[in-house]
Amino acid sequence: MATELGTVINTRGDIAVVRTKRSEACKGCSAHGSCSAKGNDMEVEVVNRAGAMIGDDVAIQIRTGSFLKATFLLYVFPILCMILGAVAGEKLAPSLGFDNSVLSAVSGFLCFFAAIWVVRIKGREMGEKEEYHPKIIRIIRKNVIEGT
C-alpha cells in the first residue's frame, strides 16, 4: 500500500480534498503533467472516515493492488485488444476473401474501440467502489487555529 502525507483543504461529508507534495512516484507516472498537480502540490479527493477537518495534516493511503488493476485496465487492456483484433483479422482475411492488411487494421481498431467502451463502463463501476479511492488512515496533527 502506498502512503502519502498531506493537508486537508476542503471537506464534503465523507470526502476530503487533500493537498499533497509530489512524491518520487510522480516522476515515473505516465500521467505526469496531466493530473491535478500544480507545481510541487497536487490535490486528491479521499475518503474521510477519520473525521479530518480543514487544515489537519493527514496520512492517506491507496491500495497498490487496486491502483495496478486500474492502471492495467486503462493503459494495457485496450492495446492488447487492438493487437489481438489485428492478429485475428489477419488470420481470418483469406477465408473471408479480404485483403490481410485491410481486415487486420479494421478489426484491430474495432477491438480497440470496443475495449475503450469496456474501460468506460468498468471504470464507472470501479469508481463507485471504495477500494479504488484513497483513504485518510490517520490524522497526524489537528489544525489548532480552527479550534480556537
Contacts in CASP RR format, 6 or more apart in sequence:
PFRMAT RR
TARGET T0000
AUTHOR 0000-0000-0000
METHOD contacts of the structure
MODEL  1
MATELGTVINTRGDIAVVRTKRSEACKGCSAHGSCSAKGNDMEVEVVNRA
GAMIGDDVAIQIRTGSFLKATFLLYVFPILCMILGAVAGEKLAPSLGFDN
SVLSAVSGFLCFFAAIWVVRIKGREMGEKEEYHPKIIRIIRKNVIEGT
1 61 0 8 1.000
1 62 0 8 1.000
1 63 0 8 1.000
1 64 0 8 1.000
2 25 0 8 1.000
2 61 0 8 1.000
2 62 0 8 1.000
2 64 0 8 1.000
2 67 0 8 1.000
3 59 0 8 1.000
3 60 0 8 1.000
3 61 0 8 1.000
3 137 0 8 1.000
4 20 0 8 1.000
4 23 0 8 1.000
4 59 0 8 1.000
4 60 0 8 1.000
4 61 0 8 1.000
5 20 0 8 1.000
5 21 0 8 1.000
5 57 0 8 1.000
5 58 0 8 1.000
5 59 0 8 1.000
5 60 0 8 1.000
5 140 0 8 1.000
6 18 0 8 1.000
6 19 0 8 1.000
6 20 0 8 1.000
6 21 0 8 1.000
6 57 0 8 1.000
6 58 0 8 1.000
6 59 0 8 1.000
6 60 0 8 1.000
7 18 0 8 1.000
7 19 0 8 1.000
7 55 0 8 1.000
7 56 0 8 1.000
7 57 0 8 1.000
7 58 0 8 1.000
8 16 0 8 1.000
8 17 0 8 1.000
8 18 0 8 1.000
8 48 0 8 1.000
8 52 0 8 1.000
8 53 0 8 1.000
8 54 0 8 1.000
8 55 0 8 1.000
8 56 0 8 1.000
8 58 0 8 1.000
8 136 0 8 1.000
8 143 0 8 1.000
9 17 0 8 1.000
9 18 0 8 1.000
9 19 0 8 1.000
9 43 0 8 1.000
9 54 0 8 1.000
9 55 0 8 1.000
10 16 0 8 1.000
10 17 0 8 1.000
10 54 0 8 1.000
11 17 0 8 1.000
11 48 0 8 1.000
11 52 0 8 1.000
11 53 0 8 1.000
11 54 0 8 1.000
13 48 0 8 1.000
14 47 0 8 1.000
14 48 0 8 1.000
14 49 0 8 1.000
15 45 0 8 1.000
15 46 0 8 1.000
15 47 0 8 1.000
15 48 0 8 1.000
16 45 0 8 1.000
16 46 0 8 1.000
16 47 0 8 1.000
16 48 0 8 1.000
16 52 0 8 1.000
16 58 0 8 1.000
16 136 0 8 1.000
17 43 0 8 1.000
17 44 0 8 1.000
17 45 0 8 1.000
17 46 0 8 1.000
18 43 0 8 1.000
18 44 0 8 1.000
18 45 0 8 1.000
18 46 0 8 1.000
18 58 0 8 1.000
18 60 0 8 1.000
18 136 0 8 1.000
19 41 0 8 1.000
19 42 0 8 1.000
19 43 0 8 1.000
20 41 0 8 1.000
20 42 0 8 1.000
20 43 0 8 1.000
20 44 0 8 1.000
20 60 0 8 1.000
21 40 0 8 1.000
21 41 0 8 1.000
21 42 0 8 1.000
22 37 0 8 1.000
22 39 0 8 1.000
22 40 0 8 1.000
22 41 0 8 1.000
22 42 0 8 1.000
26 32 0 8 1.000
26 37 0 8 1.000
26 42 0 8 1.000
29 35 0 8 1.000
30 75 0 8 1.000
35 42 0 8 1.000
36 42 0 8 1.000
36 43 0 8 1.000
36 44 0 8 1.000
44 60 0 8 1.000
44 134 0 8 1.000
45 133 0 8 1.000
45 134 0 8 1.000
46 60 0 8 1.000
46 133 0 8 1.000
46 134 0 8 1.000
46 135 0 8 1.000
46 136 0 8 1.000
47 130 0 8 1.000
47 133 0 8 1.000
47 134 0 8 1.000
47 135 0 8 1.000
47 136 0 8 1.000
48 136 0 8 1.000
49 135 0 8 1.000
49 136 0 8 1.000
50 58 0 8 1.000
50 136 0 8 1.000
50 137 0 8 1.000
50 138 0 8 1.000
50 139 0 8 1.000
51 136 0 8 1.000
51 139 0 8 1.000
52 58 0 8 1.000
52 136 0 8 1.000
52 139 0 8 1.000
53 142 0 8 1.000
53 143 0 8 1.000
53 146 0 8 1.000
54 143 0 8 1.000
54 146 0 8 1.000
55 143 0 8 1.000
55 145 0 8 1.000
55 146 0 8 1.000
56 139 0 8 1.000
56 140 0 8 1.000
56 141 0 8 1.000
56 142 0 8 1.000
56 143 0 8 1.000
57 139 0 8 1.000
57 140 0 8 1.000
57 141 0 8 1.000
58 136 0 8 1.000
58 137 0 8 1.000
58 138 0 8 1.000
58 139 0 8 1.000
58 140 0 8 1.000
59 136 0 8 1.000
59 137 0 8 1.000
59 138 0 8 1.000
59 140 0 8 1.000
60 134 0 8 1.000
60 135 0 8 1.000
60 136 0 8 1.000
60 137 0 8 1.000
61 134 0 8 1.000
61 135 0 8 1.000
61 137 0 8 1.000
62 133 0 8 1.000
62 134 0 8 1.000
62 135 0 8 1.000
63 131 0 8 1.000
66 131 0 8 1.000
66 132 0 8 1.000
69 126 0 8 1.000
70 123 0 8 1.000
70 126 0 8 1.000
70 132 0 8 1.000
73 119 0 8 1.000
73 122 0 8 1.000
73 123 0 8 1.000
73 126 0 8 1.000
74 119 0 8 1.000
77 115 0 8 1.000
77 118 0 8 1.000
77 119 0 8 1.000
78 112 0 8 1.000
78 115 0 8 1.000
78 116 0 8 1.000
78 119 0 8 1.000
79 112 0 8 1.000
80 115 0 8 1.000
81 108 0 8 1.000
81 111 0 8 1.000
81 112 0 8 1.000
81 114 0 8 1.000
81 115 0 8 1.000
82 108 0 8 1.000
82 109 0 8 1.000
82 111 0 8 1.000
82 112 0 8 1.000
82 115 0 8 1.000
83 108 0 8 1.000
84 108 0 8 1.000
84 111 0 8 1.000
85 104 0 8 1.000
85 107 0 8 1.000
85 108 0 8 1.000
85 110 0 8 1.000
85 111 0 8 1.000
86 104 0 8 1.000
86 105 0 8 1.000
86 107 0 8 1.000
86 108 0 8 1.000
86 111 0 8 1.000
87 104 0 8 1.000
88 107 0 8 1.000
88 111 0 8 1.000
89 100 0 8 1.000
89 103 0 8 1.000
89 104 0 8 1.000
89 106 0 8 1.000
89 107 0 8 1.000
89 108 0 8 1.000
90 100 0 8 1.000
90 101 0 8 1.000
90 103 0 8 1.000
90 104 0 8 1.000
92 103 0 8 1.000
92 107 0 8 1.000
93 99 0 8 1.000
93 100 0 8 1.000
93 102 0 8 1.000
93 103 0 8 1.000
93 104 0 8 1.000
94 100 0 8 1.000
96 103 0 8 1.000
126 132 0 8 1.000
127 133 0 8 1.000
END
